[in-house]
Amino acid sequence: MTPELHQKLTAWRRHLHAHPELSLHEKATAAFVQEKLTELGIPFEAGIGGHGGVATLKRGSAQGRVGLRADMDALPITEDTGLAYASTNPGVMHACGHDGHTASLLGAAALLVADTSWSGTVDFIFQPAEEGLGGARAMVGDGLFDRFPMTRVFGFHNWPGLAAGTIAVHDGVVMASGGRVSITIDGHAGHAGMPHLTRDPVMAAGHLIVALQSVVSRSIDPLDTAVLSLCTLEGGTARNQIAGRVTIGGTLRYHRDAVKDVILARIKEICAGIATTFGVKVTPEIVMGVGVVVNTPDEAGLARLAAEKVQTEVRRDLAPSMAGEDFAFYLKQCPGAFAWIGNGELRDGAELHGPRYDFNDAIFPVASSWMAEVAKAALKSN
């Protein structure tokens, strides 16, 4: 990567950082990407799965085809960085680095345009709505793999706390699957001084929370990995009234579907038991989200090979994360690998989804070069 390209990617990334858009609203971001693709001379198709787009670059006569993916959406977080290029959209922030992912993929496209050593087809996937709103699912549903019949797909996420520019490639599981948990407890409201005339959903909620926290510690094999976190509790409007309804919200995460089945069964059993014990109605609703991100063996090997060509440190010893990533939907369709690229020192408040987070522009030479190299390695292996 030339200093000129690095400087250009930094400027592009900072523009995107200053103008973040929420999931399903990435219209200006998509237009910016399309403008840069046009400057690079790469044709694209827009409006795939919402504001998603796919650019396609062909060279030579080889039949191989590989996909590279970046996500474009931001988060409903108020930025607290004080940066000159901080968000100009109140309450919206690129707190996960998708601005950097998008710019990195544009950088990979620029590198491959200038590189005459490869032959085949590369599809550059610019995805909307990764933050829990189904962007990957929508693109797949809109015929991504039928319209662009790639046989392998690769992507990465920046990783605060991992040394800047280090590339981590897992064998097998990379990131967790999960679901959103909503539990409604309906009781009978009444005067706080006459509790015997009520059926108290607040007390039932307290016992339910304690009981549900036993699921992972007592129903899941200690050698497995699972999380059940209850994060919201809403109910009541007056200090002297026992409420009629309480709602609990949270998330569950796991690395194996068999673990998910146990968790779901235990949630339903415990909710039924609490309902009987306290004379209330307990209604659990679990909406499953993305699947487990699992690297396929050959593609993990190609990802490491590409990292070695970039001449950066390669790690394969990191534990999987309990965070989720909808790249899992692509891996259900075709083989691929998802890497982590170190963003540098982890500072308080600057973790992923933190108000002081910022993508590290210094890693562009590694990130863009790795994406270009993994595409070439995959095409060559075909």
C-alpha positions in Angstrom: 0.0 0.0 0.0 1.3 3.4 -1.0 1.3 6.3 1.4 -1.1 8.1 -0.9 -3.6 5.2 -0.8 -3.3 5.0 3.0 -4.0 8.7 3.3 -7.0 8.4 1.0 -8.5 5.6 3.0 -8.0 7.5 6.2 -9.8 10.5 4.7 -12.7 8.3 3.5 -13.0 6.5 6.8 -13.1 9.8 8.8 -15.8 11.1 6.4 -17.9 8.0 7.1 -17.2 8.3 10.9 -18.4 11.9 10.8 -21.6 10.9 9.0 -22.8 7.6 10.6 -26.1 6.1 9.7 -28.2 3.5 11.6 -29.0 0.0 10.4 -31.5 0.1 7.5 -30.8 3.8 6.9 -27.4 3.6 5.2 -28.5 5.5 2.1 -25.7 8.2 2.1 -23.1 5.7 3.2 -24.0 3.4 0.2 -23.9 6.4 -2.1 -20.4 7.3 -0.9 -19.2 3.8 -1.5 -20.7 3.8 -5.0 -19.0 7.1 -5.7 -15.6 5.6 -4.7 -16.2 2.4 -6.7 -17.0 4.5 -9.7 -13.7 6.4 -9.3 -11.9 3.0 -9.1 -13.7 1.9 -12.3 -15.4 -1.1 -10.7 -19.0 -1.9 -11.7 -21.5 -2.6 -9.0 -25.1 -3.5 -8.3 -27.0 -1.5 -5.7 -30.1 -2.0 -3.6 -29.3 -5.6 -2.5 -31.0 -6.5 0.7 -31.8 -2.9 1.4 -28.9 -0.4 1.0 -26.4 -3.2 0.3 -24.3 -3.4 -2.8 -21.9 -5.7 -4.6 -19.1 -4.6 -6.8 -17.5 -7.1 -9.1 -14.0 -7.1 -10.5 -12.9 -9.6 -13.1 -9.4 -10.3 -14.5 -8.1 -13.0 -16.8 -9.8 -16.2 -17.8 -9.8 -18.2 -14.5 -13.2 -19.4 -13.4 -12.7 -19.0 -9.6 -14.9 -16.5 -7.7 -14.4 -15.2 -4.2 -16.3 -12.7 -2.0 -15.0 -10.1 0.4 -17.4 -8.5 2.9 -17.6 -5.3 4.9 -20.5 -3.9 7.0 -21.6 -0.2 6.8 -24.0 0.6 9.6 -23.5 2.5 12.9 -25.0 2.3 16.3 -27.5 4.4 18.4 -24.7 5.6 20.7 -23.7 9.2 21.6 -20.1 9.7 20.8 -17.7 11.0 23.4 -14.3 11.1 21.7 -13.8 14.8 21.1 -12.3 14.0 17.7 -12.2 16.6 14.9 -14.1 14.1 12.8 -16.6 13.0 15.5 -20.2 12.1 14.5 -22.3 15.0 13.3 -25.4 12.9 13.6 -26.6 13.3 17.2 -27.0 10.0 19.1 -25.5 7.9 16.2 -21.9 6.7 16.2 -19.6 4.3 14.4 -18.8 2.7 17.7 -17.9 -0.7 16.2 -15.5 0.2 13.4 -17.8 -0.5 10.4 -16.5 2.8 8.9 -13.0 1.2 9.0 -14.3 -2.1 7.6 -15.9 -0.3 4.6 -12.8 1.8 3.9 -10.6 -1.3 4.2 -12.7 -3.1 1.6 -12.5 -0.1 -0.7 -8.7 -0.2 -0.1 -8.6 -3.9 -1.1 -10.5 -3.1 -4.3 -8.0 -0.4 -5.1 -5.1 -2.8 -4.5 -6.7 -5.5 -6.7 -7.4 -3.0 -9.5 -3.7 -2.1 -9.6 -2.5 -5.7 -9.3 -2.2 -7.7 -12.5 -0.9 -10.9 -10.9 -4.2 -12.6 -10.4 -7.0 -14.1 -12.4 -10.6 -14.7 -11.6 -13.6 -12.8 -10.1 -13.8 -10.9 -6.8 -17.1 -9.7 -5.4 -16.9 -6.8 -2.9 -19.9 -7.1 -0.6 -20.9 -3.9 1.2 -23.5 -4.9 3.7 -26.1 -2.9 5.6 -27.7 -3.6 9.0 -25.2 -5.9 10.6 -26.1 -4.6 14.1 -28.9 -7.1 14.8 -31.3 -6.0 12.0 -30.7 -8.8 9.5 -28.5 -7.2 6.9 -26.7 -10.4 5.9 -29.9 -12.4 6.0 -31.5 -9.8 3.7 -28.7 -9.9 1.2 -28.7 -13.7 1.1 -32.5 -13.6 0.7 -32.1 -11.1 -2.2 -30.1 -13.8 -4.1 -26.6 -12.8 -3.2 -25.1 -16.2 -3.8 -27.3 -16.9 -6.9 -26.5 -13.5 -8.5 -22.9 -13.6 -7.5 -21.9 -17.3 -7.4 -18.8 -17.0 -5.2 -17.5 -20.3 -3.8 -15.7 -18.7 -0.8 -16.3 -15.7 1.3 -14.0 -13.8 3.7 -14.4 -10.9 6.2 -12.8 -9.4 9.3 -13.6 -7.4 12.4 -11.2 -4.9 14.0 -10.4 -6.1 17.5 -9.5 -3.6 20.3 -7.1 -5.2 22.8 -5.2 -7.2 20.2 -1.9 -5.6 19.0 -2.5 -3.2 16.1 -2.2 -5.1 12.8 -2.0 -8.6 14.3 -4.3 -11.0 12.5 -6.1 -13.7 14.5 -7.6 -16.6 12.6 -9.5 -19.3 14.5 -9.9 -22.9 13.8 -13.6 -23.5 14.0 -15.8 -21.3 16.1 -15.0 -17.5 16.0 -18.1 -15.8 17.4 -21.2 -16.9 19.2 -24.8 -17.3 18.2 -27.5 -15.8 20.3 -31.0 -14.6 20.8 -33.1 -11.9 22.4 -35.0 -12.9 25.5 -38.2 -11.1 26.5 -40.3 -12.3 29.5 -43.6 -10.7 30.5 -45.0 -11.4 34.0 -48.7 -10.5 34.4 -50.0 -10.4 38.0 -52.8 -8.5 39.7 -52.2 -4.9 40.7 -53.3 -3.4 44.0 -52.5 -1.3 47.0 -49.0 -1.8 48.4 -50.4 -1.8 51.9 -52.7 -4.8 51.1 -50.4 -7.2 49.2 -52.6 -10.2 50.1 -55.2 -8.9 47.6 -52.6 -8.8 44.8 -50.5 -11.2 42.8 -47.1 -9.5 42.8 -45.2 -9.7 39.5 -42.2 -7.8 41.0 -41.6 -10.4 43.6 -42.1 -13.1 41.0 -39.5 -11.3 38.7 -37.0 -11.3 41.5 -37.3 -15.1 42.0 -37.3 -15.6 38.2 -34.1 -13.7 37.7 -32.3 -15.6 40.4 -33.6 -18.9 39.1 -32.6 -18.2 35.5 -29.1 -17.3 36.6 -28.7 -20.9 37.6 -29.2 -22.2 34.1 -25.7 -21.7 32.9 -24.1 -22.8 36.2 -26.2 -25.8 36.8 -27.7 -27.0 33.5 -24.8 -26.5 31.1 -21.7 -28.7 31.0 -18.9 -26.6 32.5 -16.8 -27.5 29.4 -19.3 -25.8 27.2 -19.7 -22.1 26.7 -22.9 -20.2 27.3 -24.2 -16.8 28.6 -27.7 -15.9 29.8 -27.7 -12.2 30.7 -30.9 -10.4 31.9 -30.3 -6.8 31.3 -33.5 -4.9 31.6 -36.3 -4.8 34.2 -39.4 -2.6 33.8 -42.5 -2.5 36.0 -44.5 -0.2 38.2 -45.3 3.5 38.2 -46.1 4.3 41.9 -44.3 3.5 45.1 -47.5 2.6 46.9 -48.9 0.3 44.2 -48.0 -3.3 43.5 -47.7 -3.3 39.7 -49.8 -5.4 37.4 -47.0 -6.2 34.9 -43.2 -6.6 34.8 -41.1 -7.2 31.7 -37.6 -8.6 31.7 -35.2 -8.4 28.7 -31.9 -9.9 28.0 -29.7 -12.0 25.7 -28.4 -15.6 25.4 -25.2 -16.6 23.7 -23.7 -20.0 22.9 -21.3 -21.8 20.6 -23.2 -25.1 20.0 -26.8 -25.6 19.0 -27.1 -28.4 21.6 -26.4 -25.9 24.3 -29.1 -23.6 22.9 -31.7 -26.4 23.2 -30.9 -26.9 26.9 -31.1 -23.2 27.6 -34.4 -22.7 25.8 -35.9 -25.7 27.6 -34.8 -24.6 31.0 -36.1 -21.0 30.4 -39.6 -22.4 29.6 -39.5 -24.8 32.6 -38.4 -22.2 35.1 -41.0 -19.6 33.8 -43.8 -22.2 34.2 -42.6 -23.0 37.7 -42.5 -19.4 38.8 -46.0 -18.9 37.3 -47.4 -21.7 39.4 -45.5 -20.7 42.6 -46.7 -17.0 42.6 -50.0 -17.3 40.8 -48.9 -15.1 37.9 -48.8 -15.5 34.2 -45.3 -15.7 32.8 -44.8 -15.5 29.0 -41.2 -16.0 27.7 -40.4 -15.0 24.1 -37.1 -15.8 22.6 -36.2 -14.5 19.1 -33.1 -16.2 17.7 -30.6 -14.1 16.0 -27.4 -14.8 14.0 -25.9 -18.3 13.9 -22.4 -19.3 15.2 -19.6 -18.0 13.1 -17.5 -21.1 12.3 -14.5 -20.9 10.0 -14.1 -23.8 7.6 -10.7 -25.5 7.7 -9.4 -24.8 4.2 -10.5 -21.2 4.3 -8.9 -20.6 7.7 -5.7 -21.9 6.2 -6.0 -19.5 3.3 -6.7 -16.6 5.7 -3.5 -17.4 7.6 -1.5 -17.8 4.3 -2.7 -14.3 3.3 -1.7 -12.9 6.7 1.8 -14.3 6.3 2.0 -12.7 2.9 1.2 -9.4 4.5 4.1 -10.1 6.8 2.3 -9.4 10.1 1.9 -11.4 13.3 -0.6 -14.2 13.0 -2.4 -15.6 16.0 -4.4 -18.8 16.2 -4.5 -19.2 20.0 -7.3 -16.7 20.9 -10.5 -18.0 22.4 -13.7 -17.4 20.5 -15.8 -14.4 21.5 -19.3 -14.4 22.9 -20.2 -11.4 20.7 -22.3 -12.2 17.6 -21.7 -11.5 13.9 -24.1 -12.0 11.1 -21.3 -13.1 8.8 -22.6 -16.4 10.1 -25.4 -16.3 7.4 -22.8 -16.2 4.6 -20.9 -19.2 6.1 -24.2 -21.2 6.0 -24.2 -20.7 2.3 -20.6 -21.3 1.3 -17.1 -22.0 2.9 -15.2 -19.1 4.3 -13.3 -17.5 7.2 -13.7 -14.5 9.4 -10.6 -13.0 11.0 -9.9 -10.4 13.7 -7.4 -7.6 13.0 -5.9 -6.0 16.1 -7.0 -2.4 16.6 -4.4 -1.7 19.3 -4.6 -1.0 23.0 -7.9 -1.4 24.8 -8.8 1.8 26.6 -11.6 2.5 29.1 -14.7 3.4 27.1 -13.0 2.7 23.8 -14.0 -0.9 23.6 -16.4 -2.1 20.8 -19.7 -0.3 21.3 -18.1 2.2 23.7 -18.7 5.9 23.4 -14.9 6.6 23.1 -14.2 3.9 20.5 -12.4 4.8 17.3 -11.1 2.7 14.4 -7.3 2.7 14.2 -6.4 4.2 10.8 -2.8 2.8 11.2 -4.1 -0.7 10.4 -5.3 0.0 6.9 -2.1 -1.3 5.2 -2.7 -4.7 7.0 -6.5 -4.8 6.7 -6.8 -3.9 3.0 -3.7 -5.9 2.0 -5.0 -9.0 3.9 -8.3 -8.8 2.1 -6.6 -8.5 -1.3 -4.2 -11.3 -0.5 -6.9 -13.7 0.8 -8.9 -13.1 -2.4 -5.8 -13.9 -4.5 -4.9 -17.0 -2.4 -8.4 -18.3 -2.7 -8.5 -17.8 -6.5 -5.1 -19.4 -6.9 -6.1 -22.4 -4.8 -9.0 -23.0 -7.2 
